[in-house]
């Protein structure tokens, strides 16, 4: 796992102060077995206007 890339992604959601992150996120940055996953849907999402008429 690219540590710099993972840090950028996690900083976006957890904040810039790494010391305040949960141990499970901080530990993943140093765990050699950790991986980043890219989720790709099988089909495009169906978008339906559900606004009140």
N, CA and C atoms as an extended XYZ file, in Angstrom:
159
Properties=species:S:1:pos:R:3:atomname:S:1:resname:S:1:resid:I:1 pbc="F F F"
N         0.857       -1.176        0.000 N   UNK     1
C         0.000        0.000        0.000 CA  UNK     1
C         0.897        1.232        0.000 C   UNK     1
N         0.543        2.194       -0.799 N   UNK     2
C         1.268        3.460       -0.856 CA  UNK     2
C         0.849        4.311        0.346 C   UNK     2
N         1.760        4.476        1.298 N   UNK     3
C         1.437        5.179        2.552 CA  UNK     3
C         0.995        6.624        2.314 C   UNK     3
N         1.672        7.330        1.413 N   UNK     4
C         1.304        8.725        1.154 CA  UNK     4
C        -0.102        8.830        0.565 C   UNK     4
N        -0.425        7.929       -0.347 N   UNK     5
C        -1.758        7.956       -0.950 CA  UNK     5
C        -2.832        7.635        0.078 C   UNK     5
N        -2.577        6.628        0.908 N   UNK     6
C        -3.537        6.258        1.945 CA  UNK     6
C        -3.732        7.412        2.933 C   UNK     6
N        -2.663        8.088        3.291 N   UNK     7
C        -2.751        9.217        4.213 CA  UNK     7
C        -3.596       10.335        3.612 C   UNK     7
N        -3.404       10.618        2.329 N   UNK     8
C        -4.212       11.652        1.657 CA  UNK     8
C        -5.688       11.286        1.682 C   UNK     8
N        -6.005       10.038        1.366 N   UNK     9
C        -7.413        9.605        1.351 CA  UNK     9
C        -8.032        9.673        2.742 C   UNK     9
N        -7.319        9.163        3.740 N   UNK    10
C        -7.866        9.152        5.097 CA  UNK    10
C        -7.969       10.561        5.680 C   UNK    10
N        -7.040       11.433        5.343 N   UNK    11
C        -7.074       12.815        5.837 CA  UNK    11
C        -8.338       13.518        5.366 C   UNK    11
N        -8.798       13.173        4.190 N   UNK    12
C       -10.009       13.787        3.639 CA  UNK    12
C       -11.220       13.515        4.534 C   UNK    12
N       -11.260       12.345        5.161 N   UNK    13
C       -12.423       11.948        5.960 CA  UNK    13
C       -12.198       12.020        7.471 C   UNK    13
N       -10.946       11.849        7.916 N   UNK    14
C       -10.677       11.780        9.350 CA  UNK    14
C       -10.022       13.041        9.918 C   UNK    14
N        -9.656       13.975        9.065 N   UNK    15
C        -9.014       15.200        9.523 CA  UNK    15
C        -7.504       15.127        9.373 C   UNK    15
N        -6.848       16.254        9.483 N   UNK    16
C        -5.417       16.319        9.209 CA  UNK    16
C        -4.536       15.881       10.377 C   UNK    16
N        -5.081       15.833       11.590 N   UNK    17
C        -4.291       15.438       12.759 CA  UNK    17
C        -4.333       13.917       12.924 C   UNK    17
N        -3.282       13.255       12.482 N   UNK    18
C        -3.229       11.789       12.510 CA  UNK    18
C        -3.301       11.251       13.937 C   UNK    18
N        -2.833       12.010       14.903 N   UNK    19
C        -2.851       11.557       16.304 CA  UNK    19
C        -4.275       11.367       16.843 C   UNK    19
N        -5.261       12.006       16.240 N   UNK    20
C        -6.646       11.871       16.712 CA  UNK    20
C        -7.382       10.719       16.021 C   UNK    20
N        -6.764       10.096       15.027 N   UNK    21
C        -7.384        8.978       14.323 CA  UNK    21
C        -7.462        7.760       15.220 C   UNK    21
N        -8.451        6.928       14.983 N   UNK    22
C        -8.572        5.653       15.687 CA  UNK    22
C        -7.343        4.788       15.368 C   UNK    22
N        -6.969        3.932       16.293 N   UNK    23
C        -5.787        3.083       16.116 CA  UNK    23
C        -5.909        2.176       14.888 C   UNK    23
N        -7.121        1.771       14.546 N   UNK    24
C        -7.269        0.880       13.382 CA  UNK    24
C        -6.862        1.567       12.089 C   UNK    24
N        -7.015        2.901       12.010 N   UNK    25
C        -6.596        3.624       10.815 CA  UNK    25
C        -5.101        3.932       10.858 C   UNK    25
N        -4.604        4.339       12.004 N   UNK    26
C        -3.166        4.607       12.131 CA  UNK    26
C        -2.355        3.336       11.945 C   UNK    26
N        -2.852        2.216       12.479 N   UNK    27
C        -2.147        0.954       12.349 CA  UNK    27
C        -2.088        0.466       10.910 C   UNK    27
N        -3.112        0.760       10.137 N   UNK    28
C        -3.143        0.329        8.736 CA  UNK    28
C        -2.039        1.001        7.920 C   UNK    28
N        -1.609        2.186        8.335 N   UNK    29
C        -0.556        2.888        7.593 CA  UNK    29
C         0.798        2.198        7.714 C   UNK    29
N         1.011        1.455        8.793 N   UNK    30
C         2.296        0.783        8.999 CA  UNK    30
C         2.212       -0.727        8.808 C   UNK    30
N         1.017       -1.268        8.652 N   UNK    31
C         0.829       -2.714        8.482 CA  UNK    31
C         1.223       -3.114        7.060 C   UNK    31
N         2.230       -3.987        6.896 N   UNK    32
C         2.636       -4.373        5.538 CA  UNK    32
C         1.578       -5.195        4.798 C   UNK    32
N         0.622       -5.763        5.512 N   UNK    33
C        -0.432       -6.549        4.879 CA  UNK    33
C        -1.652       -5.739        4.478 C   UNK    33
N        -1.675       -4.448        4.811 N   UNK    34
C        -2.834       -3.593        4.508 CA  UNK    34
C        -2.895       -3.301        3.009 C   UNK    34
N        -4.106       -3.207        2.489 N   UNK    35
C        -4.325       -2.931        1.069 CA  UNK    35
C        -5.411       -1.881        0.908 C   UNK    35
N        -5.321       -1.132       -0.184 N   UNK    36
C        -6.394       -0.230       -0.581 CA  UNK    36
C        -7.263       -0.975       -1.588 C   UNK    36
N        -8.557       -0.819       -1.500 N   UNK    37
C        -9.476       -1.501       -2.412 CA  UNK    37
C       -10.241       -0.474       -3.237 C   UNK    37
N       -10.396       -0.771       -4.499 N   UNK    38
C       -11.206        0.069       -5.381 CA  UNK    38
C       -12.466       -0.714       -5.706 C   UNK    38
N       -13.610       -0.170       -5.347 N   UNK    39
C       -14.887       -0.838       -5.583 CA  UNK    39
C       -15.499       -0.310       -6.872 C   UNK    39
N       -15.791       -1.221       -7.777 N   UNK    40
C       -16.364       -0.857       -9.067 CA  UNK    40
C       -17.726       -1.554       -9.191 C   UNK    40
N       -18.822       -0.780       -9.325 N   UNK    41
C       -20.142       -1.406       -9.439 CA  UNK    41
C       -20.276       -2.166      -10.753 C   UNK    41
N       -21.103       -3.216      -10.736 N   UNK    42
C       -21.326       -4.008      -11.948 CA  UNK    42
C       -22.115       -3.230      -13.000 C   UNK    42
N       -23.002       -2.394      -12.530 N   UNK    43
C       -23.788       -1.585      -13.468 CA  UNK    43
C       -23.905       -0.170      -12.912 C   UNK    43
N       -24.268        0.741      -13.784 N   UNK    44
C       -24.430        2.132      -13.373 CA  UNK    44
C       -25.617        2.253      -12.434 C   UNK    44
N       -25.523        3.126      -11.437 N   UNK    45
C       -26.673        3.301      -10.533 CA  UNK    45
C       -27.846        3.937      -11.276 C   UNK    45
N       -29.054        3.503      -10.914 N   UNK    46
C       -30.267        4.082      -11.478 CA  UNK    46
C       -30.650        5.288      -10.653 C   UNK    46
N       -30.747        6.411      -11.291 N   UNK    47
C       -31.089        7.656      -10.596 CA  UNK    47
C       -32.541        8.003      -10.928 C   UNK    47
N       -33.362        8.101       -9.892 N   UNK    48
C       -34.785        8.360      -10.072 CA  UNK    48
C       -35.140        9.625       -9.279 C   UNK    48
N       -35.869       10.507       -9.916 N   UNK    49
C       -36.329       11.722       -9.224 CA  UNK    49
C       -37.464       11.340       -8.281 C   UNK    49
N       -37.220       11.432       -6.986 N   UNK    50
C       -38.229       11.080       -6.005 CA  UNK    50
C       -38.729       12.314       -5.245 C   UNK    50
N       -38.651       13.445       -5.897 N   UNK    51
C       -39.118       14.661       -5.256 CA  UNK    51
C       -40.654       14.652       -5.168 C   UNK    51
N       -41.160       15.382       -4.232 N   UNK    52
C       -42.615       15.462       -4.028 CA  UNK    52
C       -43.260       16.179       -5.197 C   UNK    52
N       -44.336       15.611       -5.692 N   UNK    53
C       -45.038       16.257       -6.822 CA  UNK    53
C       -46.287       16.916       -6.351 C   UNK    53
